[in-house]
Amino acid sequence: MWPWVLLGYAIFVGLLLGAAVFVALFGRDQEHRAAGYRVLKLIWFGVTGPGGAAALVVKLSEIGAW
């Protein structure tokens, strides 16, 4: 069961990152591109930083992965 949870999480984060990259690169004006880049940084550091790793460990322990 838990591999499906990890796969769903990875797909969801990938879609969020893809949308943020698209806005950061192809936004209509400088303000939209800056906002897209800020969101991209927030998502990236939230997922790969210690907080994201801790949340992943907590969720895996809640579903009984270990």
N, C-alpha and C positions, 0 to 999 in steps of 0.2 A: 504493500500500500504506500509506504513512504517514498518509493521512487517516483510514483505518480505525483505526489505532493511537490517534490523537488522539481520535476519536469514542468508542472503547472506554474510554479514560482518563477522558474527560469524563463518560460515563455512570456509570462506577464511582465517581468522586468525587461526582457528584450523588446517587447512592444512599447513599453514606456520610454526606454532609451532611444528606440528608433524614431518615435514621434518627437522627442526632444531634439535629437540630432537634425531631423528634417526642419523643424522650426528654426533652430540655430543657424542652419546653412541657407535656408530658402525663405526666411521670414520676409514680410512685405517691406518692412523698414528697419532701421537700426534698433529701435526700441523693442520690437518683437524678436529680433535676433538676439539681443542682449538677454531678454527674458528667457528665451529658449536655452541659451547657454547657462544661465543660472539654474534652471530646472535640471538640465543635464548634469551639472556639478552636484546638485542636491541628491539626485537619484544615484549617481555613480558612487559618491562617498557614503550614502546611506546603505547601499547594498554591499560594497566591498570593505567598508570601514568596520571598526570593532562593534559598533551598534548593530549593523546588519548581520554580522557573524553571530553575535550573541542572540539576536532574535531567531535566527535559523536554528541554533542549538536548542533554544527553549522550545520552539515548535516541534522539533524532532523528538525531544524528550517527552513532550505532551502526548504525541501520538504513539509513543512506545517504541521508537526506532532503536533505542539502546537503554 
